[in-house]
Amino acid sequence: MVTEMDKLRRAKEYLEKLAEGVDPFTGETLAHDTVLNNVRLSRCFFYTAGVLGRVIRNGGRIGGASGGKKPFIITDEEIARVSVSDKPVPVSVFVKAVNDAVLDPERKTLSAVKITGWLEKKGLLKTVEAEPGKRRKVLTEKSAAAGMSSETRQGAGGTYEIMLYDKKAQRFLLDNLKNMTEE
């Protein structure tokens, strides 16, 4: 018998595949000109899959604001469960892998902002004014040695720059995750 939790897990899996530009039923890469490959829809799929992940971690309960939750911490066992990608990934994909490895629904989740802020303190990222009133983080001279790179991509709103973290960078983040969250 298929339970509600099974349905939630399957829906989350389908959304993650769609967000990655993959047909969830065949495993084939979606055509670039399909509406399902639109960057806005991809972000929506990632976001919704994240919400479903939190609902699953909450035992199927839809929680309110995380104000009453315990702070984010991660154990060595949970770190060992984090899936490190062989290909370079955006920080959001890395954060999702970390949050998926944490099984305590009473803990807050890790955010990409926490990681990029820590990387900026360590000199691996810096904030620049991209245009008047708009700031963004960019790589520094030290970034490449740590396994970080950037790539120009085409989205519905035009071209944009995305930072990617290779296997070495993901391992570096995992090795420093406890320090990062304690600071």
N, C-alpha and C positions, 0 to 999 in steps of 0.2 A: 504494500500500500504506500502510495506517495503522500508524504506529510507536507504540511505547510512550510516547514523548514527546508525540505527538499526542493519545493517550488521556489523559495527565496534564493537558495544556493544556485539553482539552475538559471533563474532570471539574472542574477549577478554575473554568472559565467557568460551568458549570452551578451550582456551589456559590455563586459570587458573585451570580449572578442570584437564586437562592433566598434568599440572605441579604438581598438588597435588596427582597424581596417580589415578585419578577417571575417568571412562568413562563418557564423557559429555552428552551422550544420555541416558544411563541407570542408572547412579549414582552409579554403582558398582565399587568396587576397582579393579584396573587393576592387572593382574598377575605379580608377581615380576620378572619373567623371560622374560617379553615382552620388546621389544626395547623401547616402550613408557615410561617405568619406568626407563630408563637409567638416571643417575644423570645429565649428560651433556645435554640431551634433556630437562630434567625438568628445569634446569637453563635457557636454551634457551627459553622455553615456558614462564617462569616467566618474563624474559627480554622482550620478544616480547609483552606479555600482558601489561607490563608497558609502552612500547612505544605506544601501541594502546590506553592506558589510557590517555596518554598525548595528543594524537591526538584528542581523544574524548573531553578532557577538552579544547582543542583549537578550539572547534566547527567544527572539521573535517579537520582543516588546519594542514599541516605538518610544524612544526616550525623548525627553525635553532637552533643555539647555544642559551643557555639561558642567554647570557651576557647582553642582553637588558631588561631582566625581572626584576620585583621588587623582593626584598628579600623575602625569605620564612617567612611568619607570619601565625598564625592560630588564628581564633576567638573562643570565647567560644561556639558559635553555631556550628562551624565546629568540635570542640573537641567533642561536644555532639553527632555528627554524626559518630564518629569513631567506627567501629565495633571491640569490644574486644572479642577475642577468648576464649572459655572455656578451650581449650586444649593448652598446651605450644607450642609456635611458634618461629621460628627464627626471628631475628630482621628485616630481609628483608620483611617478611610477615606483621609485625607490621607497618613498614614504608609505605608499599603499602596501608594498611588500612587508615593511616593518609593522604597520598597523594590523595586517592580516595575521602576523605571527604572535601578536599579543592577544591572549585569550581571555583576559579579565575585562568584562564589559563595564566594570565600575571605575576603570582608569580612563583618563582623558586620552585622546589620540595624539600622536606626533604630527606636527605640521611642517610643511615645506618651509615656512617662514622661520621656524626655529633652526632648521638646518642651514638655510642660506645666511641667516644672521650670524650663526657660529662660524661659517666659512668666511664671512666678511671680517670677523674679529681675528681670524687666523691669517688674513691677508690673501686668501684664495679667491675672493670676490671683492668688488668695490662698487659703490653706488655712484652713478653719473647722472647728470641731467641730460636726458635724451632729446628733449625739446622743452621749451618754456613750460614750467609747471609739471613736467612728467619726468619721474626718476625711474631708473631701472638698474639692476645689478649686471655687471659685466665681469668677464674673466680678467685675471691679472697675469703678470709674467710667471708666477708660480703655479698657475692652474694646470698647465699642460703636464708638468712633472707629476702632478697628483692624479692624472687621468681624466681631467675635465677638458671638454672642448665645446665649441658652439657650431651651430649649423643654421643656415638660412633656409626657411621653409615658406611655402606658399599657402596662404589661408584665404578664407572668404573675404577678409578685410585687407588683403594684400600680403606682402612679404613680412616676415618677422624672424627674429633671431631666437633660437632655443638653445639652452645650455644642456649638454649631455654628460653623463657620468659613466665611464667605462667600468669594467669589472674591478680594476685597481681602485678607482675612486669609490665605488660602492663598498669595497672591503675596508677602505680607509674610514668611511663614514661609520660602518658597523663597529670597527675597532674603537672608535671615539664616541660612540652613541651614549654611553653612560656618562662620560665627561661632559658632553654637549648638553645633556638634559639636566645635569646637576648644576651647571653654571647659571 
